[in-house]
Amino acid sequence: MATLLRNADHRRMPWKNGGGETVEVFVHPQGAGLTDFGWRVSMATVASDGPFSVFPGIDRTLTVLSGDGMALSIDGFGDRLLTPSSEPLAFPADAPTTARLTGGPITDLNVMTRRGHFEHTLSRHTADGSFTLAAACGTRLLLPLDPLGVATPDGLVGLQPLDALLIDVNMQIEVIPAGDQATFYDIRILPHTPS
């Protein structure tokens, strides 16, 4: 019902354009490559200015996990500044995009889904006490920045920073910060529903 994905076990691989390294948290279907995935969650360290890889037919949401920030220039969307306190930014992964670092290297979290097949949401939460996340349709993935306990019907799962918990059934869970508070990201993946 819930699968623990340890940070140390995440797959490391080069960027599609060769400009850096990506840490792949999960890809669906498992074993899919950069051209045939249905959805993908990854982290990357951006150490220099330059273009993003282009992914035809893919929608993406990006957020900065650590570092000062980066200024994005997105074709058709203009200029956007992303910092760790910014809301996650959704934009097409096939829109040519360049990044300029505002104060040294950053680490980002990237969620991508294949347009017309899957949809996604990415939200950031800070827990200063235990609270319940309502059951959600589709697949849910939690990724904390701080030590976090997650109570599921199968028991309590302890997550360290940048671990992930994959939940592929519709169930209510309780999140419990290990310290005074814990920041975590809640990623939801849903099959595309035609409008």
C-alpha positions in Angstrom: 0.0 0.0 0.0 2.9 2.3 0.8 6.5 2.0 -0.5 9.4 3.7 1.1 12.0 5.1 -1.3 15.2 6.0 0.5 17.2 9.0 -0.7 20.4 6.8 -0.8 18.7 4.5 -3.3 17.4 7.1 -5.7 18.8 6.6 -9.2 21.4 9.2 -10.3 21.6 10.0 -14.0 22.8 12.7 -16.4 20.4 15.4 -17.6 18.8 14.8 -21.0 20.9 17.7 -22.4 24.1 16.6 -20.5 24.3 19.8 -18.5 24.1 18.3 -15.0 22.9 15.4 -12.9 19.3 14.3 -11.9 18.3 12.2 -9.0 15.3 10.2 -10.1 12.9 9.6 -7.2 10.4 7.6 -9.1 9.4 7.0 -12.7 6.2 5.3 -14.1 6.2 2.8 -15.6 9.3 1.6 -13.7 12.3 1.3 -15.9 11.0 3.9 -18.4 13.5 6.2 -20.0 13.4 10.0 -20.6 11.4 9.6 -23.8 8.7 7.1 -22.8 7.7 7.8 -19.2 4.1 8.4 -18.2 5.2 10.4 -15.1 8.4 11.2 -13.3 9.5 12.8 -10.0 13.2 13.9 -9.8 15.5 16.3 -8.1 18.5 18.1 -9.6 21.3 20.3 -8.6 21.7 23.3 -10.9 25.2 24.7 -10.5 25.4 27.0 -13.5 23.3 29.2 -15.8 21.9 27.6 -18.9 19.0 26.0 -20.8 16.6 23.4 -19.5 16.2 20.1 -21.3 13.2 20.1 -23.6 10.6 17.3 -23.1 8.0 17.2 -25.9 4.4 16.6 -24.8 5.3 16.9 -21.1 3.9 19.2 -18.4 6.1 20.0 -15.4 6.0 21.7 -12.0 9.2 23.0 -10.5 10.1 24.1 -7.0 13.4 25.1 -5.3 14.3 22.9 -2.3 17.5 24.6 -1.3 19.8 27.4 -2.3 19.2 31.1 -3.1 17.0 30.8 -6.2 17.0 31.0 -9.9 15.4 33.3 -12.5 13.6 31.4 -15.3 12.9 32.7 -18.8 10.1 30.6 -20.2 9.1 31.0 -23.9 5.5 32.1 -23.9 5.4 32.6 -20.1 7.9 35.4 -19.5 10.4 35.6 -16.6 9.7 34.0 -13.3 11.8 34.0 -10.1 11.9 30.8 -8.0 13.2 30.7 -4.5 12.6 28.1 -1.7 9.7 30.2 -0.4 8.0 30.5 -3.8 5.0 28.5 -4.7 5.7 25.6 -7.1 5.6 26.8 -10.7 3.8 24.8 -13.4 4.7 25.2 -17.1 5.1 23.1 -20.2 8.3 21.1 -20.3 8.4 21.6 -24.1 8.6 25.4 -23.8 12.2 26.5 -24.3 13.5 27.6 -20.9 16.7 29.1 -19.6 17.8 29.5 -16.0 20.0 32.1 -14.3 21.2 31.4 -10.7 20.7 34.3 -8.4 23.2 33.3 -5.7 25.0 30.0 -6.3 23.9 26.4 -6.9 20.3 25.3 -6.0 18.5 22.0 -5.7 15.1 21.7 -7.3 12.2 19.2 -7.3 10.7 18.5 -10.6 7.4 16.7 -11.3 6.6 15.8 -14.9 3.5 14.1 -16.5 2.8 13.1 -20.1 0.2 15.5 -21.5 -3.1 13.8 -22.3 -2.3 10.7 -20.2 -1.6 12.0 -16.6 -2.1 15.2 -14.6 -0.3 16.2 -11.4 -0.3 18.6 -8.5 2.6 19.6 -6.2 2.1 21.4 -2.9 4.3 22.3 0.0 3.3 22.0 3.7 4.9 22.7 7.0 3.6 20.6 9.9 4.2 22.0 13.4 2.2 19.1 14.9 0.6 15.9 13.6 -2.2 16.3 11.1 -4.2 14.2 8.8 -4.0 14.2 5.0 -7.3 13.2 3.5 -7.5 10.2 1.2 -6.7 11.1 -2.4 -7.5 9.4 -5.6 -4.6 8.4 -7.9 -1.0 8.1 -6.7 0.5 10.2 -3.9 4.2 10.7 -3.1 5.4 12.5 0.0 8.9 14.0 0.1 10.1 15.7 3.3 12.8 18.2 3.9 12.9 17.4 7.6 12.5 14.1 9.5 8.9 13.0 9.3 6.7 10.2 10.5 3.8 9.0 8.4 1.1 6.8 10.0 -0.5 4.5 7.5 -2.9 1.6 8.0 0.2 -0.6 7.7 2.0 1.2 10.6 4.3 4.1 11.1 6.9 4.9 8.5 9.9 7.1 9.3 11.2 9.4 6.6 14.5 11.2 6.6 15.1 14.3 4.4 14.6 13.7 0.7 13.3 10.1 1.3 10.0 9.6 -0.4 6.8 7.6 0.4 4.8 6.3 -2.5 1.2 5.7 -1.8 -0.8 4.1 -4.6 -4.1 3.5 -2.9 -6.8 5.8 -1.7 -6.1 6.0 2.0 -6.0 8.6 4.8 -2.6 9.2 6.4 -1.3 11.1 9.3 2.0 13.1 9.2 4.0 13.6 12.4 7.0 15.8 12.5 10.0 14.3 14.3 11.0 17.6 15.7 9.2 20.9 16.3 8.1 21.1 12.7 8.7 19.5 9.3 8.4 20.8 5.8 7.3 18.3 3.1 6.0 18.1 -0.4 2.8 16.4 -1.4 2.7 15.2 -5.0 -0.4 13.7 -6.6 -0.6 12.0 -9.9 -3.9 11.4 -11.6 -5.0 9.8 -14.9 -5.9 12.5 -17.4 -9.7 13.1 -17.6 -10.8 14.7 -20.9 -12.8 17.9 -20.3 
